[in-house]
Amino acid sequence: MLTFNMRVAREFRKLIDERVEPLMEAVIGGQLSKSDYRHRAGQIRGLQEAPDLLAEAISICEGKDRE
């Protein structure tokens, strides 16, 4: 059985994947200016880092030490 935190993290990951997909398609398409490419690549990287931050926040709230 999944805990509430595990369910939230799983749904959070799904939402992130939904946001990343169109950004990736635009980047892969190759029709972006250098500025737009860098902006979207930065958005993708930030979204990909978000689950790690969520996991860290959950750990802190559960009283576990930061890694």
C-alpha positions in Angstrom: 0.0 0.0 0.0 1.3 3.4 -0.9 1.6 6.1 1.7 0.1 9.5 1.0 3.5 11.0 0.4 4.3 8.2 -2.1 1.1 8.8 -4.0 1.7 12.6 -4.1 5.3 12.0 -5.4 4.0 9.6 -8.1 1.3 12.1 -9.2 3.8 14.9 -9.1 6.1 13.0 -11.4 3.3 12.3 -13.9 2.4 16.0 -14.0 6.1 16.9 -14.6 6.3 14.4 -17.4 3.2 16.0 -19.0 4.9 19.4 -18.9 8.3 18.2 -20.1 6.9 16.3 -23.1 5.9 19.3 -25.2 9.1 21.2 -24.3 11.2 18.2 -25.4 9.3 18.0 -28.7 10.0 21.6 -29.4 13.7 21.2 -28.6 14.0 18.0 -30.6 12.2 19.6 -33.5 15.2 21.9 -34.0 13.2 25.0 -35.1 14.0 27.2 -32.1 16.2 30.1 -31.9 19.3 29.8 -29.7 17.6 31.9 -27.0 14.3 29.8 -27.1 16.4 26.6 -27.1 18.3 27.6 -24.0 15.1 28.8 -22.3 13.2 25.5 -22.9 16.2 23.4 -22.0 16.4 25.3 -18.7 12.7 24.7 -18.1 13.2 21.0 -18.7 16.2 20.8 -16.4 14.3 22.6 -13.7 11.3 20.4 -14.0 13.5 17.3 -13.9 15.1 18.4 -10.7 11.7 19.1 -9.0 11.0 15.4 -7.9 14.4 15.3 -6.0 13.4 18.5 -4.2 10.0 17.1 -3.4 11.6 13.9 -2.0 14.0 16.0 0.1 11.1 18.2 1.4 9.1 15.0 2.4 12.2 13.6 4.2 12.6 16.8 6.1 9.0 16.9 7.1 9.2 13.3 8.2 12.1 14.2 10.5 14.8 12.5 8.5 18.3 14.0 8.0 19.1 15.9 4.8 21.3 14.0 2.5 
